[in-house]
Amino acid sequence: MKRWLFSTLFLVLLLQARLVAQEIPSPSEFRATPPALPLLQNQWTTLPAAPTGYSLEFLRTAERETVQLGLRDAILLGLKNNPGIEVERLEPLRALEQTLGERAIFDPTMELELRKTYAVEPYGTAESPFFQPVQSSQNRNWNLTLKKLFITGTQFDLSFLNTRFTGSLPNQVLKPQYQPRLGFSLTQPLLRDFGWGLTTIFVRISENREEVSVLGYRVKLTQLIQRIVESYWGVVFATDNVRVQEKGVELAESLLRNAEAKLQVGLFAPVAVIEARAEKARRDEQLIVAKNNLDLTKAALSLLLNSNPGGGSFLPRRVEAIDAPGFEETPVNRQKSLEQAMVQRPELQSAALNIRNRELQLRFAENQLLPRLDFRVGAGLTGIAGDLKPGAANPFPGGYGTSLERLGGDFYNYSVGIVLQVPLGNGQAQSKHSLAQIELAQEKARQRELINQVVLEVERSVGDAESSFKRIQTTRQAKDLAEENLRLQERRFEVGLITQKDVIDFQARFIDAQGAALRALTDYNNALAKLKLAEGGLLESYNVKIEGLKKEPTPWWARF
């Protein structure tokens, strides 16, 4: 007994472990870039022609194979293989990359410039402005600039500029002349684009969209599970309904044999045989429809689960449902279900985040209504050196290294000022502000509409669950009574108290009562799943957990 209990507990824990996590892929899976050389080669390669059609090879099928699955195993298989879920699983990752793109505005930028310029120009003097010899000049520049936007809105530039100038102008003493410059500039907005939180608004909006995408993934998972549950119980119902219709065919065949036997001994007229054959044909037609419906429901479930063991086939193998629907009553509390839905429904959480994003956009639009007032400051050092021009005194002899040594402070510059920019009319900013207000009002209205929809879904699901369970009791009672009544009426028919037409009617009532009992049981199990869906707890009821995004730490230079 203890060994049996241990084995059962182990199987339950194993099943739960298989259903514990739905992991969102890591960003590193999509960060790989092609090598530099093939990448450069591809820039000069003509794109291949688009395919004109599909190969029929993909139609290889595994549908002749059959796998037997319980409901939980079917859900696990569907969450693993369904291609639609694979699309939604990647959506949070796409939102994460968009956030990284928004945060990249705080990444520092390095600019390296190497440039050579040569010019031949006419040159004149006050005594003879024209007809002077053509003068030439040559510049060689190598410049390095670092730029950084801080989260305060401050734009900071640090530059190291180097120039080597050679020319034939009479007033150039140093040939060549080296003139390095080291300096910085800082621009701090004071009105528009000012504030610690303003520059990060779009980063926060994108981060909220990450959460919305994860919540959307959760919605798709719950919808898929609910579809699998409905499809699974649909297969169970269709399978049982085939058995019911086969029982109806057996009853019709028995009635036909009885009519033919009595016709031979002269107890029945030929019309009774015709009547029995007509009923047999009608039952055969119902059995054909039931079998076709079973094939369709199995095909729908197979495509949802997408079970391809070999990996080379397109059409998946068929699924046999081995679980029976439960008929025990599950307590339902309308008020508790509403409270859970308000807290757990991912759609409502997404709506709240969307409203927050609209509020952030409105705050940014309000800031853009202000005029631009920027405080600007800059400072720099200049060095100089060069070779002496023949016949002239050289105050700054030396080469490039000497020019760098003269960056000590003898030659410097600085600037301080403010710049005020006032747009006349400011129509674009006012339009965007009005648009942000409209979109915020729309989002709040959508939230109210969504709340009404969620409340209606909970009310409907609670009512369906309660009524479906009551239908189980009444349809079972009706089926038992119809079966007992059929037995009694068949005895009356044997002694001639009722006609064959009456027996056909009682058989039809019994078959219909069996179908109604099956339908009520299936509807009850579907109603419970829909109730969990409406409450927002369907994933938890099947022990499915979503592993969030594996975010990478923000680089230190993007934190300030």
N, C-alpha and C positions, 0 to 999 in steps of 0.2 A: 504493500500500500504506500509506504514512504517513497519507494523507488518510483512508483507511478506519479505521485505528487511532484517529486523533484523533476521528472521528465516533462510533465505538463508545464511547470513553472519555467523551465529552461526554454521550452518552445515559445511560450508567451513572450519572454524577455527577448528572445532572438527575433521574433516578429516585430516587436517594438523597435529594436535597434535598426532593423531594415527600413523602418519608416520614420526615422527620427529627423533626418535633415534633407533639405533641398538646397544645395549650395550654389550660390552665384559664382560664376567663374572668376578667377583671379585676373586683375588687369595685366599681369605679366604675360599671360597667354597670348595677348594681342600686341605686345610691345616690340616684338622682334621686327627688325628692319633688314632688308636685303643687303648683301655686301656692296661696298662702294663701286667696285669695278663692274659687276653685272648691272648695277643701278645706272651707271653712266652709259653702258652699252644699250640699255633698254631705251634711253632717251632718243637714240638714233635708229630705233627699230620700228618698222611699221606694225601697227596693231593687227593681230590676226583677224580674219573674217569671222563674223558671228555665225554660230551653227544654224543650219537651216531647218533642222528637225531633231527629233529624238530617236535614239536607237531603240529598236524593239527588244533589245536585250534586257531593258529594265522591267519588262513585263514578266520576267521569271517570277513564279509565285510559290509560296509555301503554304497556300491555303488548303492543300490536301492533308497537311499535318494538323494535328489537334492537340491542344494543351488544356489540361483541366486546372481551373483556378478557382480559389475562393475569392470573396469580394475584396479583402484586404490585399491579397496578392495581386489581384487585377489592378487595384489602385496604385500599388507600388510600381507595377510594370508600366502603367500609363504615364505616371509621373516621370519615369525614366526615359521612355521611348517616344512620347508624343511629340511630333515636330513643331506643333504650334506652341507648346510650352518652351521649347528650345529658343524660339524667337523672343518670347517674353523674358526668359532667363537672362538674355543678353541686354535687355533694355536698361536695367540699373547700371550695368557696366558702361553703356553709352552715356548715361547721365553723369557718371563719375568722370569720364574723360572730358565732358563739357565743363564740369567744375574746375578741372585742372587747367583747362584753357582760359577760364575766367580769372583764375588765380595767377596765371602767367603774366598778367600785366605788372606784377610786383617783382618779376625776375629782372635782375640787372642785365644790361646789354653792353657788350663790348664791340666797338667799331674800330677797325684797323684800316688805314688808308695809305696806299703807296701811289704817288702820282708824279708824273714828269710832264712839264709844259714847256713849250718852246714857241717864241713869238718873234716875228720880224716886222717892225713897225717904222713908219717915218718919224723923224725927230726934228724939232725946230727950236730956235732960241728967239729971244726978244729982238735981237739985232737982225736975225735972218730966219723968220718963222718958216720959210719954205726952202726948198732946194738944198736941204741938209742931207748928209749921207744916211742911208738906212741903218737903223739901230736894231740890235737883237738882244733878247733876254732869254734866260733859261732858269726854270725853277724845278727843284726836286723836293717833294714833300713826303714825309712819313709821319703820320698822325695817329694817335691812340686816344680814344674817347670812351669813357664809362658813363652809362646813364642808369638812373634808378628812380622809380616812382615809389614813394613811401605811402603807407596806409593813411597818413595824415593828408594826402593830396600833394605833398611836396615833390617837385621834380628837381632832381639834383644831377648835375653834369660835372664830371671831372675830365679835363682834357690835357693832353701833352702833345703839343704841336711842334713840328720841326721843319725848318725851311732852309734849303741851300740855294742861294740866288747868285746867278752870274749874268752880267749884262755888259753892254758896251756904252752905257750912258756915261757922259762926262762927270756927273755928280756922284757916281758910285765909287767910294774910296776903297772898300774891301772887295776883293775878287779872289775867290768866292766869298760870299758873306753867309755865315751861319747865325740863325736867329731862332733858338728854341723858346717856347712859351709854355708855362705850366700854370694852370688856373682852374677855377671852378665857378659855376653859376648855380643859383638856387632860386626857384620860383615857388612861392607859397600862396595859394589862393586864400582869400580872406572872406569872400562871400559865396559866389558860385563855386561848386566843387570843393568846398571847405568842409572839414569834419572828419573825425576818426572813423565814423561808421559809414560815411557816404561813399568812399571809394570801394568799400567792401560790400556794398549793397548787392551788386550783381553776383558776387561770390556766394552770398547768403541765399539769394534767390536760386542759384544753381544747386546749392546744397539741399535746399527744400525740395527741389525737383528730383534729387537723388532719392529722398525719402518717398516722394510721390511714386517714383518708378518702382521702388521695392513694394510699396502698398499695391500698386497696379499688378505687380507680379503675384502678390498674394491673392488678389481678386481672381486672376486667371487660373491660379492653382485650385482655388475653391470651386470655380465654375467647372473646371475639368473634372474634379472629383465628383461633383454633383452629376455631371453628364455620364461619368462612368457608372455611378450608382444607378441612375435611371436606366442606362443601357444594360447593365448587368441584370437588374430585376426584370427588365423587358425580356431578356433571353430566358430567364427562369419562368416568367409568365407564359411566353410563347411555347416553351417546352411542355409545360403542364397543360396548356390549352390544346396542344396536339393530342395529348393523351385523352383529354376530355372529348375531342372530336372523334378520335378513334373509338372511344366507348359509344358515342352516338352512332357511328357506322355499325358497330356490333349489334346494337339494339335494333337498328333498321334492318340489318341482315336477318336477325332472328325473327322479326315481324314478317319479313318477306317470305322466309322459309315456312313459317306457320300459315301464311295466306295461301301459298302454293300447295301445301299439303291438304288444307281444307278445301281448296278448289278441286283437287283430284277426287275427293270423296263426296263432292256435291254440297258441302256446307257453306261455301262462299261463292259468290258470283265473280266472273272475270274482272269486274271493276275493282274489287278489293285487291287483287294482285297488282293491277295497274296503279292503284293508290299507294300500295306498299313500295312498288318500284320507284315511283316518283319521290317518295320520301327518302328512299335509299340514295337516289341520285342527288337529292338536295344535301344529304349528309356528306356524300363524297365530295361535293363542291366545297362545303365548309371545311372539310379536312384538307383539301388542296390549298385553300386560302391560308389555313393555319400553318401548314408546312412552309409555304412561301414566306409568310410573316416570320417564321422561325429562322429561315435562311437569311432574311434581310436583317433581323436583329443581331444575329451572330456576326454577319459581315460588318455591321456598324460598330459593334463592340471590338471586333478584331482590328478595325482601322483606328479606333481610339487608342487601343493598347499598342498597336504597331509592333507586334512581336515577330521578329525575323531572326531565327536562330543562326542561320548561315551567313547573314549579312549581305548576300548577293541577290536576294529577291526583293521585289517591290511590294507585291501583295502579301500581307502577313498571314500567318497560320490562323486557323479557326480556334475559337475559345469555347470550351464547355464549362458552364457555370455549375459548380458543385454545392454551393451554399443554398440553404432554404431561407426564405424571408421569415423574420421574426414576427411573432403575433402577441408578445407580451406588451402590456400597456406601459408606455413611458410617460411619467407625470409631466404635465404641461402647465406652465404658469405664465399667463399673458403679460402681467406687469414685469415679471423678472426677465422675460424674453425681450421686452421693449428696452429695459435698462441695459441689458447686455448688448443689444444692437447699437444703442447710442454710444457705448464705450468701445466696442470691439470692431464694428464694421469698418474695414479699411477705406471704403468709399467716403465715409464721413470724415475720417482722419485726413484723407487726401483733400477734401473740400476745405477743411480748416487751413491746411498748408497753402492751398491756392489763394485763399483770402489773404493770408499773411504775405504772400508774394505780391499780390496786388497792392497791399498797403505799403510795402517797401518801394514798389514802383511809383506810387503816388508821392511818397516822401522824396524820392529823387526828382520827380517832376516839379515838386514845390521848390526845391533848391534851384532848379534851372530857371525859375522865374526871376531870380535875383540878378542884378548886374554883376559883371566880373570885375573884381578888385584884387589884383595880384601884387604881392610884395616881392621885389626882386633884388637880389644882392649878388655880387660877383667880385672876384679878386684874382690877380694873377701876377706872375713873375716873368721877366724877360731876360734872356741872356743874349750875348752877341760876341762874335769873334770872326776873324777872317785874315786873309793874306793882304799885305800892304800893296796899294797901288803904286807903281813907280812914280817917284817925284812927289809923293804926298806923305804927310805924317800919319802914322797908324796908332790911333788911341786904343784900339782893341785887338792887339795881335793874338794869334793862336788859331787852333783848329776847332773841330766840333767838340772835343773834350773840354777845351777851355771855355767855350760858350756855355756848356752845362755848368761849369764851376761858377760862372757869373750869374747864375740864378739865385744867388744868395740874398738879394734884396735891394741892390742898388737901383735896379730898374723894376718898377712895379706899377700896377694899376688896380683900381677898385671902383665899384659903382654901387649905389644904393638908390632905390626908387620904388614908386608904385605906379601901376598902370590901371586905369579905370576904363572899362568898356561897357557902354550902356546901349543896348539895342533899341532903336526907335520903333515903337510898336510892339515888339517882342511877340509877334503873332505865332511863330513856331512853338515857342515854349508854352504859351497860353493854350495852344491847341493840344499839345501833348499832356498838359496838366488836366484839361477837360476830359481828354480821352482816358487818362488814368482813373479819374473819378467815375466815369461811366463804366469802365471795366470792373472796378471794385464793386459798384452797385450791382452789376450783372452777376458777379461771382457770389455775392451774398444772396441774391435771389435764387441762383442755382443751388446754393446750400439749403435754403428753405424748401425748395422743390424736392431735393434729394431726401431731406428728412421726412417729408410727407410720403415719399415713395417707400422709404425704409419702414416707416410705421405701417403702411398698407401691406407691405410684404410680410411683416411679422404677423399682423392681424390675419391675413389670408393663410399663412402657414400654420398658425395656431389653430384656426378654424378647420383647416384641412386635416391636421393631425387628429383633432378631437372627433371630427365627423368620420374620418376613415376608420378609426378604431371602433366606433359604434357600428359602422357598416360591416366590419368583420364579424361582430356578434350576430347582427341581423341576417347577413347573407349566409352564414354558417347554419343558422337555425332554419332559414328558408331552404337551403340545400338539403338538410336532413329531412325536413318535412316533405320536400318534393320527392326525395328518394323513397320515403315510406309510403307516400301517396301513390307513387308509380307502382310499387309492389302490390298495394291493395287493389289498384285499378286493373292491373294485369290479371289478378285472381278473378275479379268481376268479369273481365273480358272472357276468361276461360269458360265461365258458366253462362255467357251470353247476356249479361246485364248491361254492358256498354258496347259501343261499336269500335271498330278498328281505328276510325278517325279520332275517337276519344283517346285511345292509347297513344296515337301519334302525338296528340297535343300534350299529354302528360309527359311523354318522353322529351319533347322539346322544352317543356318547363324545367325538367330535371337538368337537362344539358345547360340551359341558360342559367339556372341557379348555381351550377358548378362553376361556370365561367364568371358569374358575378362574385362568387366567393373568392376566386383567384384574383380577380381584379381589385377587390377591396383590400386583400392582403398586400398586393403589390403597391397599391396607392398609399397604404399606410406607411410602408417602409420608405417610399419616395417622399412622402410628406414629412417624415422625421428628418430626412436629409435636407429637404428644403428649409425646414425650421432651423436646423443648425446653420445653414447657409444664411438665412435671414438674420440670425443672432450674431453672425460673424465668428462662430466657433467650430466650423466644419473641419478645418485643418487639425485643430486640437482633438477633436473626437476620433480622428484616425491617426493621431500621434505624429503628425507631419510638422516639422519645424523648419523655418527658413533661416538659413545661415546668411547673415548680412554681408555687405560688401567688405572686402579686405582692403581697407584704405591704406595708402602709403603716407608716411609722415611728411608734413610740409617742410620743404627745405628752409634752412635757417634764414637765408637771405629774403625769403618771401614772408617772413613773420613780422616785418617792421616796415 
